Structures are given as C-alpha cells and as structure tokens.
Amino acid sequence: MGVVVSGVLPVALLDYGGGNVHSAHKAFVRAGIATRVVSAPADLEGTRGVVVPGQGHFRQVMEALDSSGFRAPLLTAAAAGEPIFGICVGMQMLLDGSEEAPGVAGLGLIPGVVRRFVPQPGAEKVPHMGWNSIDRVGDSALLRGLSCPAYAYFVHSYYVPITVDLEAGAITEYGEPFWSVFSQGNLHATQFHPEKSGEVGMAVLRRFREQVLLGG
C-alpha cells in the first residue's frame, strides 16, 4: 500500500456513472496519491486536479458526465491549469468527439476525433484486448525515466490517431499506430488502464504524483 502524502490537497476522481471508480481509486491510493471520489460538482471544493475515468460507449459516458453536471467545472479546472488525467474512454473524452457517437460533443480540450479500429481479414481482432507495448515520444511527465518499450493492458475498439497533434506521450501499434499516452500542458491521459497494468501502471501513476501533482 502506498503512503499518501499529508498536507497535499487530494485529486478528485469523478464518479459520474461512466467508469470503474473503485479499482481506479485503489490504484491511485496505492501510488501514494491522496484521492477523493466525487459524485457532485460541489464535492470538487478542496481538491487539486481531476481524474476522468471512462469505460463503455462514448455517447453514454458523455451523457452521464453532462447529467452529473461535471462538464462546466471540468472545463473550468482545465482552463485554470489544474492537472487533468483521463483514463481509457476518459482519454477519448478529452477530444472533440468520436466516431463511436457522431454528433456527440466531447470536452474539446484536444482538437481531434477518436477513430475506430477497422478489422481486416487475417489481421488483428477488434477490440484490441490484452498486453501491448508503449514507446515513448517526447517528454511526457507520465513516462519520464521509464524504460521503454513498456507493456500495459488495453481493452478498446476506438483510439486517438497519431494525426492528432500532441506534444508528448507514447505510441502503440495495433494494425496501425495510435497515441496510448499523451501529455499536453496540464492534460494527461492513458488509453490503457493503469490499475490493470501491473508495475508499469503503478509507475505511470507515481510519475503523475511526483512530476505533475508535486512537481507542477
């Protein structure tokens, strides 16, 4: 069990009905990150940074986020420079939208549209499920000093294409290359699940704590 640093404001882990909050919370605490699960915008008071988990259909998670009233305060936090960490579909939510739900607006913090893997005869199956490598590009705070290629656990059918203009992160290959990690200013995200990715997942979360929450 990680030791949570005292005297530091907790990060807010959004519980809006669109993510696996329990296992994510356990992983963040294990990584030494003071974490508060919040289910209403008022609960964001007294926190620093926001974790956006997500799993399921893009339309459902965006509708759940909007119904919970988190869109406006999340955008405000991002504009104020608060650290934001998206996980899995939570990563995809940071973009303008997704092919999974045409016309449904993402958060629009990263220009671009999430694409779907196109299954090909004799090629990789969709969804992309299991362990795969990540290769660092640039200087992402989430990967600083991490030996690459490293291996993380993925479950997804949609991805952030490498045509999306990002400062740093990691690229993974599954039929075609895609962004599996990114850091863009105060925005950070992983397509894989850190809580399911063993020591590599813990290493990413510890870097979020040390390089972003404590170093920012």
C-alpha positions as CSV (number, residue, x, y, z in Angstrom):
1,M,0.0,0.0,0.0
2,G,1.4,3.4,-1.0
3,V,1.9,6.2,1.6
4,V,-0.3,9.1,0.8
5,V,1.5,12.4,1.2
6,S,0.0,14.5,4.0
7,G,-0.7,18.2,3.7
8,V,-1.5,17.9,0.0
9,L,-4.9,18.5,-1.5
10,P,-6.5,15.3,-2.8
11,V,-7.2,14.8,-6.5
12,A,-10.8,14.5,-7.5
13,L,-11.8,11.1,-9.0
14,L,-15.0,11.7,-10.8
15,D,-17.8,9.2,-10.1
16,Y,-20.3,10.2,-12.7
17,G,-21.5,6.7,-13.6
18,G,-19.2,6.2,-16.5
19,G,-16.1,4.5,-15.1
20,N,-14.6,1.8,-12.9
21,V,-14.1,4.1,-10.0
22,H,-13.4,1.5,-7.2
23,S,-10.4,-0.1,-8.8
24,A,-9.0,3.3,-10.0
25,H,-9.3,4.7,-6.5
26,K,-7.4,1.8,-5.0
27,A,-4.7,2.2,-7.6
28,F,-4.2,5.9,-7.1
29,V,-4.1,5.5,-3.3
30,R,-1.6,2.6,-3.7
31,A,0.6,5.0,-5.8
32,G,0.6,7.5,-2.9
33,I,-1.9,9.9,-4.3
34,A,-4.4,11.4,-1.9
35,T,-7.7,10.8,-3.8
36,R,-11.3,11.9,-3.2
37,V,-14.1,10.2,-5.0
38,V,-16.6,12.9,-6.0
39,S,-20.1,12.4,-7.3
40,A,-21.3,16.0,-7.5
41,P,-19.6,19.3,-8.6
42,A,-19.9,20.7,-5.1
43,D,-17.5,17.9,-3.9
44,L,-14.7,19.4,-6.0
45,E,-14.1,22.0,-3.4
46,G,-10.8,21.5,-1.6
47,T,-9.3,19.3,-4.4
48,R,-6.5,19.8,-6.9
49,G,-6.6,18.0,-10.2
50,V,-9.3,15.9,-11.7
51,V,-9.2,12.2,-12.8
52,V,-11.7,11.3,-15.5
53,P,-12.2,7.6,-15.8
54,G,-14.3,6.1,-18.5
55,Q,-15.5,2.8,-20.0
56,G,-18.3,1.9,-22.2
57,H,-19.9,3.7,-25.1
58,F,-18.8,7.3,-25.9
59,R,-22.4,8.6,-26.0
60,Q,-23.3,7.1,-22.7
61,V,-20.3,8.4,-20.8
62,M,-20.6,11.9,-22.2
63,E,-24.3,11.9,-21.4
64,A,-23.5,10.6,-17.9
65,L,-20.9,13.3,-17.4
66,D,-23.3,16.0,-18.5
67,S,-26.2,14.7,-16.4
68,S,-23.9,14.8,-13.4
69,G,-23.1,18.5,-14.0
70,F,-19.3,17.9,-14.3
71,R,-18.7,19.3,-17.8
72,A,-18.5,23.0,-16.9
73,P,-16.4,22.6,-13.7
74,L,-14.1,20.2,-15.5
75,L,-13.6,22.7,-18.4
76,T,-13.0,25.5,-15.8
77,A,-10.4,23.4,-14.0
78,A,-8.6,22.6,-17.2
79,A,-8.6,26.3,-18.3
80,A,-7.2,27.2,-14.8
81,G,-4.3,24.9,-15.3
82,E,-5.4,22.2,-12.9
83,P,-3.9,18.7,-13.7
84,I,-6.4,16.5,-15.6
85,F,-5.9,12.8,-16.1
86,G,-8.1,10.8,-18.5
87,I,-8.2,7.0,-18.4
88,C,-9.4,4.8,-21.3
89,V,-12.6,6.4,-22.6
90,G,-11.7,9.2,-20.3
91,M,-8.7,9.9,-22.6
92,Q,-11.0,9.9,-25.6
93,M,-13.5,12.3,-23.9
94,L,-10.8,15.0,-23.9
95,L,-11.0,15.3,-27.7
96,D,-13.7,16.9,-29.8
97,G,-15.7,13.7,-30.4
98,S,-15.6,10.1,-31.5
99,E,-16.7,8.0,-34.5
100,E,-18.5,5.9,-31.9
101,A,-21.1,8.6,-31.4
102,P,-21.2,11.1,-34.3
103,G,-22.6,14.5,-33.2
104,V,-21.9,13.9,-29.5
105,A,-19.5,16.6,-28.3
106,G,-16.5,15.6,-26.3
107,L,-14.8,18.0,-23.9
108,G,-12.9,19.7,-26.8
109,L,-9.7,20.2,-24.8
110,I,-7.7,18.4,-27.5
111,P,-8.5,19.1,-31.2
112,G,-9.3,15.8,-33.0
113,V,-11.7,12.9,-33.4
114,V,-11.4,9.4,-32.0
115,R,-11.3,6.7,-34.7
116,R,-12.4,3.1,-34.7
117,F,-10.1,0.2,-35.5
118,V,-11.1,-1.3,-38.8
119,P,-10.9,-5.1,-38.7
120,Q,-9.1,-6.7,-41.6
121,P,-9.2,-10.3,-42.8
122,G,-6.3,-12.1,-41.2
123,A,-5.3,-9.1,-39.1
124,E,-5.7,-8.0,-35.5
125,K,-9.2,-8.6,-34.0
126,V,-11.3,-5.7,-32.7
127,P,-11.5,-4.9,-29.8
128,H,-7.8,-4.5,-29.0
129,M,-7.6,-6.5,-25.8
130,G,-4.6,-7.6,-23.8
131,W,-1.0,-6.5,-23.2
132,N,0.8,-4.4,-25.7
133,S,3.9,-2.2,-25.8
134,I,4.1,1.6,-25.4
135,D,7.0,3.5,-26.9
136,R,7.8,7.0,-25.6
137,V,7.6,10.1,-27.8
138,G,8.9,13.3,-26.5
139,D,9.0,14.2,-22.7
140,S,5.7,13.1,-21.1
141,A,5.7,13.6,-17.4
142,L,3.8,10.3,-17.1
143,L,6.7,8.4,-18.7
144,R,9.8,10.4,-17.6
145,G,12.6,8.0,-16.9
146,L,10.5,4.9,-17.7
147,S,12.3,2.2,-19.7
148,C,10.5,1.7,-23.0
149,P,9.1,-0.3,-24.6
150,A,7.0,-1.0,-21.6
151,Y,3.9,-3.1,-21.5
152,A,0.4,-2.1,-20.5
153,Y,-3.1,-3.7,-20.6
154,F,-5.6,-2.5,-23.2
155,V,-9.3,-3.0,-23.8
156,H,-10.7,-0.7,-26.5
157,S,-12.1,-0.5,-30.1
158,Y,-11.5,3.2,-30.6
159,Y,-8.3,5.1,-30.4
160,V,-6.6,8.5,-30.7
161,P,-4.9,8.6,-34.1
162,I,-1.4,9.8,-34.4
163,T,-2.6,12.6,-36.7
164,V,-3.8,14.3,-33.5
165,D,-1.2,17.0,-32.8
166,L,0.2,16.3,-29.3
167,E,3.4,17.4,-27.5
168,A,4.5,14.1,-26.0
169,G,3.3,10.7,-24.9
170,A,3.6,7.1,-26.2
171,I,2.7,5.3,-29.4
172,T,1.3,1.8,-29.5
173,E,0.9,-0.4,-32.7
174,Y,-2.2,-2.4,-33.3
175,G,-2.6,-2.7,-37.0
176,E,-1.7,1.0,-37.1
177,P,0.0,3.3,-34.7
178,F,-2.1,5.3,-32.1
179,W,-1.5,7.5,-29.1
180,S,-1.6,5.3,-26.0
181,V,-0.4,8.1,-23.6
182,F,-0.3,11.8,-24.0
183,S,0.7,14.9,-22.1
184,Q,-0.3,18.3,-23.4
185,G,0.2,21.1,-21.0
186,N,-1.8,20.2,-17.9
187,L,-3.7,17.5,-19.7
188,H,-2.5,13.9,-19.3
189,A,-4.1,10.6,-20.4
190,T,-3.6,6.9,-20.9
191,Q,-5.7,4.7,-23.3
192,F,-4.7,1.6,-21.2
193,H,-5.9,1.0,-17.7
194,P,-3.1,1.8,-15.2
195,E,-4.9,-0.1,-12.5
196,K,-4.8,-3.2,-14.6
197,S,-1.2,-2.7,-15.9
198,G,0.9,-4.0,-13.1
199,E,4.1,-2.3,-12.2
200,V,4.0,-0.2,-15.4
201,G,0.6,1.2,-14.4
202,M,1.9,2.0,-10.9
203,A,5.0,3.6,-12.4
204,V,2.8,5.9,-14.5
205,L,0.6,6.9,-11.5
206,R,3.7,7.5,-9.4
207,R,5.0,9.8,-12.1
208,F,1.7,11.6,-12.2
209,R,2.1,12.2,-8.4
210,E,5.8,13.2,-8.5
211,Q,6.1,15.0,-11.8
212,V,2.7,16.6,-12.0
213,L,1.0,16.9,-8.7
214,L,4.1,17.6,-6.6
215,G,6.3,19.0,-9.3
216,G,3.8,21.3,-11.0
